[in-house]
Amino acid sequence: MKNVFKSQLCLLRQKMSLSQEALAQKLYVSRQSVSKWEHGDAEPDIDKLISLAEILAVDLNFLLSGQQSNEELIIRLQNISKKFKKTVLKDINLSVYGRDRIALLGANGSGKTTIINTIVGLVKPDGGRVRRFFNPSDDLSVMSQENVLIESLKVREHVMLSAQIQRQYSPIFVTEMIKKFNLNEQAQVIISQLSGGQRRKLALLISLLKPSKLLILDEPTVGMDLESIDFFWHYLDHVGGSVITITHDFNQIDKYFTRVILLKNGVIDKDVSVAAIHANNQTIEQWYRINN
């Protein structure tokens, strides 16, 4: 394993534009550990291998041996159009594959939320076809821009209820998730009494209770404090499946996404890999400001 793994790790890290230090921070290990892995002087344990595959957005087999599985098509939008009072989407064609990390960018009114609602099934297009290669009830998780929370429940009660609905419930699991999201002190607090940032963290927790093939996040860091935002991006590194995120938080998205889609006036103006953006010595924010 060692000879293939070390070259794969180095290649994938460079492709993702991650320094040894940045990768080490994501894995909560020292930079020297990553350096030893890449030089073949040591090997990570299985937990770190799984985390590496998640962070680098590849199958574990590909990380270890270079054997790539066929790309799994998650959803395909074909010639989608939608009009409300005015045309919002025009001839949208979009394919999302397994382990895609997509930043969906665009000005207000460009059609981002309508695309998301079309994928979820909340909006029926006027024209075109939506092909879902997953079961939405089992394999789709969504964190909407507005917190969908039951204000009269306590935090733990809400997490318990959501876990039961999603068939993920166990007392230990609920306790671990509340602790992981740093909401221990608020576990018995009524949701209406939470701060805006605490509500946002709770909404994120609920959206991540079950593993999914597709996770959709609409402006997930709005209202979060800086510590919570850092936690959010670190946590998403270890989420399996594909992720589509509407965001204008440019502080960390260069480290997380693999693909950027820019919407303008209801059409996909750009669909480009983050690696291609970085190859031109641009950050995603710089690229966005030039192209939007």
C-alpha positions in Angstrom: 0.0 0.0 0.0 2.8 2.4 1.0 4.3 3.1 -2.4 1.0 3.9 -4.1 -0.5 5.7 -1.1 2.3 8.2 -0.6 2.3 9.3 -4.3 -1.5 9.4 -4.3 -1.6 11.6 -1.2 0.9 14.0 -2.6 -0.8 14.2 -6.0 -4.3 14.7 -4.5 -3.1 17.3 -2.0 -1.6 19.3 -4.8 -4.7 19.0 -6.9 -6.8 20.3 -4.1 -4.2 23.2 -3.5 -3.7 22.1 0.1 -0.4 22.6 1.8 0.8 20.0 4.2 0.0 22.4 7.0 -3.5 23.0 5.8 -4.2 19.3 5.5 -2.7 18.7 8.9 -5.1 21.2 10.4 -8.1 19.5 8.8 -7.0 16.2 10.3 -5.9 17.6 13.7 -2.4 16.1 13.3 1.0 17.7 13.0 2.4 18.8 9.6 5.3 16.4 10.3 2.8 13.5 10.3 1.6 14.4 6.8 5.2 14.8 5.6 6.0 11.3 6.9 3.0 9.8 5.2 4.0 11.4 1.9 7.6 10.2 2.2 6.6 6.7 3.1 8.1 6.9 6.6 4.8 6.2 8.4 1.2 5.3 7.6 -2.0 6.8 9.0 -4.4 4.6 11.0 -7.7 3.6 9.4 -9.6 6.5 10.9 -7.2 9.0 9.4 -7.3 7.2 6.1 -11.1 7.5 6.0 -10.8 11.2 6.9 -8.2 11.8 4.2 -10.5 10.2 1.6 -13.4 12.5 2.7 -11.3 15.6 2.8 -9.7 14.9 -0.6 -13.1 13.9 -2.0 -12.1 10.5 -3.4 -12.9 6.9 -2.8 -10.7 5.1 -0.2 -9.6 2.6 -2.9 -8.5 5.5 -5.1 -6.5 7.0 -2.3 -4.8 3.7 -1.5 -4.3 2.1 -4.9 -5.2 4.6 -7.6 -8.2 2.5 -8.6 -11.0 4.9 -9.4 -14.7 3.8 -9.3 -17.1 5.0 -11.9 -18.5 8.5 -11.2 -21.8 8.2 -9.5 -24.4 10.5 -11.0 -26.5 12.0 -8.3 -28.9 14.3 -10.1 -29.2 15.8 -13.6 -31.1 18.9 -14.6 -31.9 19.0 -18.4 -33.1 22.2 -20.1 -34.8 23.5 -17.0 -36.8 26.7 -17.2 -39.0 28.4 -14.7 -41.0 31.6 -14.7 -42.8 33.3 -11.8 -43.7 37.0 -12.6 -40.6 37.0 -14.7 -38.3 34.3 -16.1 -36.0 33.0 -13.3 -34.3 30.0 -14.9 -33.5 29.6 -18.6 -32.3 26.3 -20.2 -30.4 25.1 -17.1 -28.3 22.0 -17.6 -26.5 20.6 -14.6 -25.1 17.3 -13.5 -24.0 16.5 -10.0 -21.8 13.6 -9.2 -20.8 11.7 -6.1 -18.4 13.7 -3.8 -18.9 16.9 -5.8 -18.3 19.9 -3.5 -20.1 22.7 -5.4 -20.3 26.4 -4.5 -23.3 27.9 -6.1 -22.6 31.6 -6.5 -24.4 34.5 -8.0 -26.1 37.9 -7.2 -29.4 38.1 -5.5 -32.2 37.2 -8.0 -29.8 35.2 -10.2 -31.9 32.0 -9.6 -29.8 30.1 -7.0 -32.6 29.3 -4.6 -34.9 28.3 -7.4 -32.4 25.8 -8.6 -32.1 24.4 -5.1 -35.9 24.2 -4.7 -36.1 22.5 -8.1 -33.6 19.9 -7.0 -35.4 19.3 -3.7 -38.8 19.2 -5.4 -40.4 22.3 -3.9 -40.5 23.9 -7.3 -41.9 22.2 -10.4 -40.1 23.5 -13.6 -42.2 24.9 -16.5 -39.9 23.0 -18.9 -37.2 20.5 -18.9 -36.5 17.4 -16.9 -35.2 16.6 -13.4 -33.6 13.2 -13.0 -32.8 12.1 -9.5 -30.6 9.0 -9.0 -31.4 8.8 -5.3 -34.3 8.5 -2.9 -35.1 12.0 -1.7 -36.7 10.8 1.5 -33.6 8.7 2.5 -30.6 10.3 0.7 -31.3 14.0 0.7 -30.5 16.4 3.6 -31.2 20.2 3.5 -30.3 23.2 5.6 -32.4 26.0 4.3 -31.6 29.7 4.6 -34.4 30.2 7.2 -34.1 28.1 10.3 -36.9 25.5 10.4 -37.2 24.9 14.1 -40.0 24.3 16.6 -39.6 27.3 18.9 -41.3 25.7 22.0 -39.0 22.7 22.2 -35.8 22.5 24.1 -32.6 21.8 22.1 -32.3 18.2 23.2 -36.0 17.6 22.6 -35.7 18.9 19.1 -32.6 16.8 18.3 -34.3 13.7 19.7 -37.5 14.3 17.6 -35.5 15.0 14.4 -33.3 11.9 15.0 -36.4 9.8 15.4 -38.0 11.2 12.2 -34.8 10.5 10.3 -34.6 7.0 11.9 -31.2 7.8 13.5 -32.3 7.9 17.1 -30.4 6.6 20.1 -29.8 8.5 23.4 -26.0 8.2 23.0 -26.1 9.5 19.4 -28.2 12.5 20.4 -25.8 13.3 23.3 -22.7 13.0 21.1 -24.1 15.2 18.4 -25.1 17.9 20.9 -21.7 17.8 22.4 -20.0 17.7 19.0 -21.8 20.9 18.0 -20.9 22.6 21.3 -24.5 23.0 22.4 -24.2 21.1 25.7 -24.9 24.2 27.8 -28.0 24.9 25.7 -29.3 21.3 25.7 -32.2 22.2 28.1 -32.8 25.7 26.8 -36.0 26.5 24.9 -35.2 27.2 21.2 -36.9 30.6 21.3 -34.3 31.7 23.8 -31.3 30.8 21.7 -29.1 33.4 20.0 -29.2 33.6 16.2 -25.8 31.8 16.0 -27.0 29.0 18.3 -30.1 28.5 16.2 -28.0 28.2 13.1 -25.8 25.6 14.6 -28.8 23.6 15.7 -30.2 23.8 12.2 -26.9 22.5 10.8 -26.8 19.7 13.4 -30.3 18.6 12.4 -29.4 18.6 8.7 -26.4 16.4 9.4 -28.0 13.7 11.6 -28.1 11.2 8.8 -25.7 10.3 6.1 -26.9 11.4 2.7 -26.0 11.2 -1.0 -26.7 14.9 -1.4 -26.5 17.7 1.2 -27.8 21.1 0.3 -26.9 24.2 2.3 -28.4 27.6 1.7 -26.2 30.4 3.2 -25.4 28.1 6.2 -23.0 30.5 8.0 -25.3 33.5 8.1 -25.7 34.6 11.7 -22.9 32.4 13.0 -20.0 33.7 15.1 -16.4 33.2 13.9 -15.8 30.2 16.1 -19.0 28.5 14.8 -18.0 29.3 11.2 -14.6 27.7 11.6 -16.3 24.7 13.2 -18.8 24.5 10.3 -16.1 24.4 7.6 -14.0 21.8 9.5 -17.0 19.6 10.1 -18.0 19.6 6.4 -14.6 18.2 5.5 -15.8 14.9 6.9 -19.3 14.8 5.3 -19.6 12.0 2.7 -21.7 12.3 -0.5 -22.2 15.4 -2.6 -22.6 18.9 -1.2 -24.2 22.0 -2.9 -23.8 25.2 -1.0 -25.1 28.7 -1.6 -22.6 30.9 0.1 -20.9 34.3 0.0 -18.6 33.4 2.9 -15.3 33.6 1.0 -13.0 33.2 4.0 -12.7 29.4 3.7 -14.4 28.2 0.6 -11.1 27.9 -1.3 -10.2 25.1 1.1 -13.4 23.2 0.8 -15.0 23.2 -2.7 -14.0 21.3 -5.8 -16.3 23.1 -8.2 -17.9 26.5 -8.7 -21.1 27.3 -10.6 -21.8 31.0 -11.3 -25.4 31.9 -12.1 -26.3 35.1 -14.0 -29.8 36.2 -14.9 -31.1 32.7 -14.7 -28.4 30.9 -16.7 -25.3 29.0 -15.7 -22.6 31.5 -16.8 -19.6 29.5 -15.5 -19.1 25.9 -14.3 -15.4 25.5 -13.4 -13.2 23.4 -11.1 -11.6 25.1 -8.2 -8.3 23.6 -9.3 -8.6 25.5 -12.6 -9.2 28.8 -10.7 -6.2 28.2 -8.4 -4.1 27.3 -11.4 -4.6 30.9 -12.6 -3.3 32.1 -9.2 -6.8 33.3 -8.2 -8.9 32.8 -5.1 -12.6 32.0 -5.6 -13.4 35.4 -4.3 -11.1 37.1 -6.8 -12.5 34.9 -9.6 -16.1 35.7 -8.6 -15.5 39.5 -8.5 -13.9 39.4 -12.0 -16.7 37.2 -13.5 -19.8 38.3 -11.8 
